[in-house]
Amino acid sequence: MSGCRHRGVAADGVRPGPARPGLRPALSQQRRQLLSRRIRLFVAATIGYNVLEAIVALTEGARVSSTGVVGFTLDSVIGVSSATAVAWQFGGCHVGTVALIEK
């Protein structure tokens, strides 16, 4: 995780402040890093699989002149787009910007 700060918002998007009763305690830094690493690995695997799937679908669709198979590539493109959005959301300094926008 990066060490950037935005107007009192930590990199994880949580504002420091008094404990709120009834809420579970925050994740430890070690647990947060472990989960973040798992998310990055899962997203990377998803992007890799969908890119490979798109290449195969385009190649085979062009080979057999099938618009249906070529159109199937759109599914892979959507998968890559959504995984890229997740990667962006869980990486870098912008994580706290949602709290700033809502403010």
N, CA, C and O of each residue as an XYZ file, in Angstrom:
412
protein
N       0.852     -1.178      0.000
C       0.000      0.000      0.000
C       0.890      1.230      0.000
O       1.975      1.231      0.582
N       0.431      2.239     -0.638
C       1.214      3.461     -0.677
C       0.956      4.269      0.581
O      -0.013      4.036      1.303
N       1.835      5.213      0.827
C       1.709      6.009      2.033
C       1.110      7.367      1.778
O       1.363      8.284      2.560
N       0.328      7.553      0.727
C      -0.206      8.867      0.401
C      -1.381      9.205      1.313
O      -2.065      8.321      1.828
N      -1.592     10.481      1.494
C      -2.695     10.960      2.336
C      -3.434     12.059      1.582
O      -2.825     12.815      0.825
N      -4.733     12.146      1.788
C      -5.552     13.176      1.166
C      -6.398     13.834      2.242
O      -7.364     13.232      2.711
N      -6.067     15.030      2.639
C      -6.866     15.824      3.584
C      -7.375     15.021      4.772
O      -8.567     15.048      5.077
N      -6.493     14.322      5.432
C      -6.884     13.575      6.614
C      -7.481     12.217      6.348
O      -7.913     11.541      7.282
N      -7.517     11.796      5.092
C      -8.041     10.487      4.752
C      -6.860      9.566      4.528
O      -5.981      9.868      3.720
N      -6.829      8.449      5.230
C      -5.738      7.491      5.067
C      -5.834      6.835      3.704
O      -6.858      6.941      3.030
N      -4.775      6.159      3.296
C      -4.736      5.504      1.984
C      -5.846      4.469      1.831
O      -6.228      4.141      0.708
N      -6.367      3.952      2.936
C      -7.447      2.966      2.846
C      -8.828      3.621      2.803
O      -9.841      2.923      2.806
N      -8.879      4.955      2.764
C     -10.140      5.662      2.637
C     -10.875      5.889      3.937
O     -12.011      6.363      3.923
N     -10.260      5.565      5.061
C     -10.907      5.699      6.358
C     -10.357      6.919      7.077
O      -9.143      7.070      7.221
N     -11.238      7.775      7.519
C     -10.808      8.956      8.273
C     -10.475      8.546      9.703
O     -11.202      7.763     10.315
N      -9.377      9.076     10.234
C      -9.067      8.776     11.629
C     -10.108      9.443     12.531
O     -10.621     10.513     12.205
N     -10.405      8.830     13.625
C     -11.384      9.424     14.523
C     -11.684      8.486     15.668
O     -11.079      7.421     15.785
N     -12.626      8.885     16.522
C     -12.970      8.036     17.665
C     -13.608      6.734     17.210
O     -14.238      6.663     16.155
N     -13.432      5.720     18.023
C     -14.018      4.410     17.709
C     -15.536      4.532     17.704
O     -16.113      5.239     18.530
N     -16.167      3.850     16.782
C     -17.624      3.879     16.697
C     -18.164      2.610     17.346
O     -17.814      1.509     16.922
N     -19.002      2.740     18.356
C     -19.518      1.561     19.053
C     -20.370      0.706     18.130
O     -21.080      1.217     17.264
N     -20.290     -0.598     18.327
C     -21.093     -1.524     17.555
C     -20.461     -1.964     16.247
O     -21.002     -2.833     15.564
N     -19.339     -1.386     15.889
C     -18.666     -1.766     14.650
C     -17.504     -2.685     14.958
O     -16.883     -2.589     16.017
N     -17.212     -3.585     14.017
C     -16.070     -4.478     14.189
C     -14.777     -3.677     14.114
O     -14.728     -2.644     13.445
N     -13.746     -4.133     14.782
C     -12.474     -3.420     14.711
C     -11.909     -3.481     13.297
O     -12.175     -4.421     12.549
N     -11.131     -2.473     12.945
C     -10.530     -2.407     11.611
C      -9.543     -3.558     11.433
O      -9.035     -4.121     12.402
N      -9.291     -3.886     10.187
C      -8.324     -4.936      9.878
C      -6.930     -4.486     10.284
O      -6.601     -3.302     10.209
N      -6.127     -5.429     10.707
C      -4.741     -5.097     10.999
C      -4.031     -4.800      9.684
O      -4.482     -5.217      8.617
N      -2.928     -4.083      9.766
C      -2.170     -3.731      8.571
C      -1.690     -4.991      7.844
O      -1.702     -5.043      6.615
N      -1.271     -5.999      8.604
C      -0.793     -7.243      8.002
C      -1.923     -7.949      7.250
O      -1.718     -8.424      6.133
N      -3.107     -8.021      7.848
C      -4.252     -8.672      7.201
C      -4.673     -7.897      5.952
O      -4.993     -8.495      4.925
N      -4.672     -6.568      6.045
C      -5.037     -5.717      4.923
C      -4.080     -5.940      3.749
O      -4.513     -6.014      2.600
N      -2.777     -6.047      4.038
C      -1.788     -6.285      2.985
C      -1.982     -7.653      2.344
O      -1.863     -7.794      1.127
N      -2.280     -8.659      3.158
C      -2.525     -9.997      2.633
C      -3.729    -10.002      1.691
O      -3.658    -10.552      0.592
N      -4.828     -9.390      2.120
C      -6.021     -9.337      1.287
C      -5.784     -8.521      0.025
O      -6.273     -8.880     -1.047
N      -5.052     -7.446      0.141
C      -4.734     -6.624     -1.018
C      -3.907     -7.402     -2.034
O      -4.141     -7.300     -3.238
N      -2.944     -8.175     -1.552
C      -2.120     -9.001     -2.443
C      -2.985    -10.060     -3.138
O      -2.815    -10.313     -4.331
N      -3.904    -10.671     -2.402
C      -4.795    -11.673     -2.999
C      -5.679    -11.052     -4.071
O      -5.894    -11.644     -5.128
N      -6.184     -9.868     -3.796
C      -7.025     -9.180     -4.775
C      -6.230     -8.902     -6.042
O      -6.710     -9.147     -7.149
N      -5.001     -8.384     -5.880
C      -4.165     -8.089     -7.056
C      -3.879     -9.348     -7.868
O      -3.929     -9.312     -9.098
N      -3.580    -10.464     -7.196
C      -3.312    -11.716     -7.907
C      -4.554    -12.216     -8.645
O      -4.470    -12.645     -9.795
N      -5.700    -12.158     -7.978
C      -6.945    -12.599     -8.591
C      -7.297    -11.739     -9.804
O      -7.711    -12.260    -10.839
N      -7.132    -10.430     -9.676
C      -7.428     -9.520    -10.783
C      -6.464     -9.765    -11.941
O      -6.880     -9.770    -13.100
N      -5.183     -9.966    -11.640
C      -4.193    -10.237    -12.694
C      -4.529    -11.533    -13.428
O      -4.426    -11.599    -14.653
N      -4.929    -12.563    -12.683
C      -5.309    -13.838    -13.315
C      -6.552    -13.658    -14.184
O      -6.628    -14.226    -15.273
N      -7.511    -12.887    -13.722
C      -8.729    -12.637    -14.483
C      -8.423    -11.903    -15.777
O      -8.926    -12.272    -16.839
N      -7.600    -10.866    -15.692
C      -7.238    -10.107    -16.887
C      -6.476    -11.005    -17.862
O      -6.764    -11.005    -19.059
N      -5.514    -11.764    -17.360
C      -4.740    -12.654    -18.226
C      -5.621    -13.673    -18.934
O      -5.484    -13.886    -20.138
N      -6.523    -14.302    -18.193
C      -7.421    -15.299    -18.783
C      -8.312    -14.676    -19.852
O      -8.470    -15.236    -20.937
N      -8.894    -13.516    -19.546
C      -9.807    -12.884    -20.497
C      -9.091    -12.375    -21.744
O      -9.662    -12.406    -22.835
N      -7.854    -11.909    -21.603
C      -7.088    -11.494    -22.775
C      -6.801    -12.716    -23.650
O      -6.959    -12.660    -24.870
N      -6.385    -13.808    -23.034
C      -6.127    -15.041    -23.782
C      -7.405    -15.529    -24.473
O      -7.375    -15.931    -25.637
N      -8.512    -15.489    -23.754
C      -9.798    -15.902    -24.318
C     -10.185    -15.034    -25.515
O     -10.699    -15.543    -26.511
N      -9.939    -13.726    -25.422
C     -10.256    -12.819    -26.527
C      -9.396    -13.115    -27.746
O      -9.888    -13.100    -28.874
N      -8.116    -13.383    -27.524
C      -7.214    -13.698    -28.640
C      -7.655    -14.974    -29.341
O      -7.713    -15.032    -30.570
N      -7.965    -15.993    -28.552
C      -8.403    -17.270    -29.132
C      -9.725    -17.087    -29.880
O      -9.888    -17.605    -30.984
N     -10.663    -16.357    -29.287
C     -11.969    -16.159    -29.929
C     -11.826    -15.383    -31.236
O     -12.455    -15.730    -32.235
N     -11.013    -14.349    -31.233
C     -10.805    -13.581    -32.469
C     -10.133    -14.425    -33.543
O     -10.545    -14.421    -34.703
N      -9.091    -15.149    -33.139
C      -8.357    -15.981    -34.102
C      -9.253    -17.052    -34.705
O      -9.311    -17.204    -35.926
N      -9.942    -17.783    -33.864
C     -10.797    -18.865    -34.356
C     -12.029    -18.325    -35.086
O     -12.472    -18.912    -36.073
N     -12.573    -17.231    -34.613
C     -13.719    -16.632    -35.286
C     -13.361    -16.165    -36.689
O     -14.140    -16.339    -37.627
N     -12.179    -15.572    -36.829
C     -11.720    -15.138    -38.155
C     -11.416    -16.355    -39.034
O     -11.705    -16.339    -40.230
N     -10.844    -17.393    -38.459
C     -10.483    -18.589    -39.216
C     -11.709    -19.280    -39.804
O     -11.686    -19.724    -40.952
N     -12.779    -19.371    -39.016
C     -13.984    -20.062    -39.493
C     -15.048    -19.089    -40.006
O     -16.161    -19.499    -40.337
N     -14.705    -17.808    -40.071
C     -15.617    -16.751    -40.547
C     -16.949    -16.759    -39.792
O     -18.022    -16.741    -40.394
N     -16.852    -16.787    -38.463
C     -18.050    -16.818    -37.621
C     -18.187    -15.498    -36.865
O     -17.368    -15.174    -36.005
N     -19.222    -14.752    -37.194
C     -19.448    -13.495    -36.476
C     -19.858    -13.768    -35.031
O     -19.594    -12.950    -34.150
N     -20.494    -14.897    -34.780
C     -20.884    -15.251    -33.406
C     -19.681    -15.458    -32.511
O     -19.657    -14.991    -31.372
N     -18.682    -16.160    -33.027
C     -17.481    -16.407    -32.224
C     -16.694    -15.109    -32.042
O     -16.163    -14.837    -30.965
N     -16.629    -14.310    -33.116
C     -15.950    -13.015    -32.989
C     -16.710    -12.135    -31.999
O     -16.098    -11.419    -31.206
N     -18.034    -12.187    -32.044
C     -18.845    -11.419    -31.099
C     -18.651    -11.869    -29.663
O     -18.817    -11.078    -28.734
N     -18.299    -13.140    -29.471
C     -18.030    -13.667    -28.131
C     -16.856    -12.925    -27.480
O     -16.737    -12.879    -26.256
N     -16.002    -12.352    -28.315
C     -14.860    -11.595    -27.808
C     -15.331    -10.428    -26.943
O     -14.627    -10.020    -26.020
N     -16.509     -9.892    -27.234
C     -17.042     -8.785    -26.432
C     -17.150     -9.173    -24.966
O     -16.908     -8.343    -24.089
N     -17.507    -10.413    -24.688
C     -17.565    -10.892    -23.306
C     -16.201    -10.780    -22.628
O     -16.105    -10.377    -21.469
N     -15.165    -11.136    -23.352
C     -13.813    -11.058    -22.801
C     -13.398     -9.612    -22.571
O     -12.747     -9.296    -21.575
N     -13.777     -8.734    -23.499
C     -13.441     -7.311    -23.361
C     -14.136     -6.729    -22.132
O     -13.542     -5.942    -21.394
N     -15.384     -7.111    -21.914
C     -16.107     -6.644    -20.727
C     -15.439     -7.173    -19.460
O     -15.316     -6.445    -18.475
N     -15.009     -8.429    -19.477
C     -14.311     -9.001    -18.321
C     -13.013     -8.275    -18.021
O     -12.702     -8.021    -16.857
N     -12.253     -7.937    -19.049
C     -11.002     -7.196    -18.854
C     -11.301     -5.794    -18.317
O     -10.596     -5.299    -17.439
N     -12.344     -5.163    -18.848
C     -12.712     -3.818    -18.387
C     -13.098     -3.814    -16.908
O     -12.665     -2.945    -16.152
N     -13.906     -4.776    -16.505
C     -14.322     -4.801    -15.101
C     -13.163     -5.153    -14.182
O     -13.052     -4.585    -13.096
N     -12.300     -6.075    -14.588
C     -11.141     -6.416    -13.770
C     -10.177     -5.241    -13.674
O      -9.553     -5.033    -12.634
N     -10.053     -4.469    -14.757
C      -9.206     -3.279    -14.726
C      -9.770     -2.246    -13.753
O      -9.014     -1.587    -13.040
N     -11.092     -2.105    -13.720
C     -11.711     -1.176    -12.769
C     -11.441     -1.610    -11.330
O     -11.173     -0.772    -10.469
N     -11.511     -2.908    -11.066
C     -11.210     -3.413     -9.718
C      -9.744     -3.169     -9.381
O      -9.421     -2.767     -8.263
N      -8.854     -3.411    -10.346
C      -7.426     -3.169    -10.118
C      -7.178     -1.703     -9.803
O      -6.391     -1.386     -8.912
N      -7.831     -0.818    -10.517
C      -7.678      0.613    -10.270
C      -8.213      0.978     -8.888
O      -7.604      1.770     -8.169
N      -9.343      0.403     -8.527
C      -9.973      0.726     -7.245
C      -9.106      0.299     -6.062
O      -9.054      1.002     -5.052
N      -8.428     -0.836     -6.173
C      -7.663     -1.364     -5.055
C      -6.180     -1.042     -5.112
O      -5.410     -1.591     -4.325
N      -5.764     -0.187     -6.000
C      -4.342      0.124     -6.084
C      -4.094      1.612     -6.112
O      -4.762      2.341     -6.846
N      -3.147      2.072     -5.327
C      -2.710      3.458     -5.419
C      -3.367      4.410     -4.446
O      -4.101      4.014     -3.540
N      -3.076      5.682     -4.667
C      -3.478      6.760     -3.758
C      -4.935      7.173     -3.886
O      -5.476      7.794     -2.971
N      -5.567      6.851     -4.972
C      -6.915      7.332     -5.222
C      -7.978      6.626     -4.391
O      -9.151      6.986     -4.485
N      -7.617      5.642     -3.586
C      -8.599      4.862     -2.830
C      -9.448      5.764     -1.945
O     -10.643      5.517     -1.784
N      -8.858      6.798     -1.371
C      -9.597      7.701     -0.494
C     -10.381      8.772     -1.209
O     -11.080      9.542     -0.550
N     -10.303      8.864     -2.529
C     -10.982      9.941     -3.238
C     -12.495      9.816     -3.174
O     -13.190     10.827     -3.272
N     -13.027      8.616     -3.014
C     -14.479      8.468     -2.905
C     -14.973      9.197     -1.674
O     -16.009      9.861     -1.722
N     -14.246      9.085     -0.565
C     -14.629      9.789      0.661
C     -14.553     11.293      0.451
O     -15.366     12.035      1.002
N     -13.585     11.753     -0.340
C     -13.475     13.178     -0.597
C     -14.599     13.669     -1.500
O     -15.106     14.775     -1.315
N     -14.988     12.857     -2.470
C     -16.072     13.252     -3.368
C     -17.390     13.308     -2.617
O     -18.204     14.199     -2.858
N     -17.611     12.363     -1.706
C     -18.847     12.328     -0.944
C     -18.946     13.470      0.050
O     -20.045     13.838      0.464
N     -17.821     14.029      0.435
C     -17.796     15.104      1.434
C     -18.350     16.352      0.912
O     -18.401     17.352      1.628
